[in-house]
Amino acid sequence: MYIVYFNTSGSSKKYYKTGELKMSTPYVNGVKDGILNTYYKSGNIRYEVLFKNGFPIGSSKYFYETGEVKIESFYNNLGKLEGFPQNIIKMER
C-alpha cells in the first residue's frame, strides 16, 4: 500500500506505507517529462529512466540495492526499445 500525490506539472510522488519515497515521476502539462526514479525502502535508487513528451528516451537502468547496475536498456527517440537489455550479472563466490 502506498500514497500517491499528483500534480499536472511538477512531480507525482508515491510513498511506501511506512513513509519512504517509492517513486518520483516528473510531469509537464500532464505528460511524463524528465527523469523518473523508483526507490528501495532504504532510499537507494531501484530504477531510472528519462522521459521526453511522454516517451522513454535513451538509457534506462535497474539497480541492485547496493547501487550497482543490474540491467541497462536503451530507447530510441521514438520511445522504442533498441536491441536487448544489457544484463550485468552479479557473480556469487
RARABEL-V630595 format. One record per residue. N is the residue number from 1. RES is the residue in three letters. BURIAL is b if it has 9 or more other C-alpha atoms within 8 Angstrom, else e. Layout:
N & RES & BURIAL
N & RES & BURIAL
This chain:
1 & MET & e
2 & TYR & e
3 & ILE & e
4 & VAL & e
5 & TYR & e
6 & PHE & e
7 & ASN & b
8 & THR & b
9 & SER & b
10 & GLY & e
11 & SER & b
12 & SER & b
13 & LYS & b
14 & LYS & b
15 & TYR & b
16 & TYR & b
17 & LYS & e
18 & THR & e
19 & GLY & e
20 & GLU & b
21 & LEU & b
22 & LYS & b
23 & MET & b
24 & SER & b
25 & THR & b
26 & PRO & b
27 & TYR & b
28 & VAL & b
29 & ASN & e
30 & GLY & e
31 & VAL & b
32 & LYS & b
33 & ASP & b
34 & GLY & b
35 & ILE & b
36 & LEU & b
37 & ASN & b
38 & THR & b
39 & TYR & b
40 & TYR & b
41 & LYS & b
42 & SER & e
43 & GLY & e
44 & ASN & b
45 & ILE & b
46 & ARG & b
47 & TYR & b
48 & GLU & b
49 & VAL & b
50 & LEU & b
51 & PHE & b
52 & LYS & b
53 & ASN & e
54 & GLY & e
55 & PHE & b
56 & PRO & b
57 & ILE & b
58 & GLY & b
59 & SER & b
60 & SER & b
61 & LYS & b
62 & TYR & b
63 & PHE & b
64 & TYR & b
65 & GLU & b
66 & THR & e
67 & GLY & e
68 & GLU & e
69 & VAL & b
70 & LYS & b
71 & ILE & b
72 & GLU & b
73 & SER & b
74 & PHE & b
75 & TYR & b
76 & ASN & b
77 & ASN & e
78 & LEU & e
79 & GLY & b
80 & LYS & e
81 & LEU & b
82 & GLU & e
83 & GLY & e
84 & PHE & e
85 & PRO & e
86 & GLN & e
87 & ASN & e
88 & ILE & e
89 & ILE & e
90 & LYS & e
91 & MET & e
92 & GLU & e
93 & ARG & e
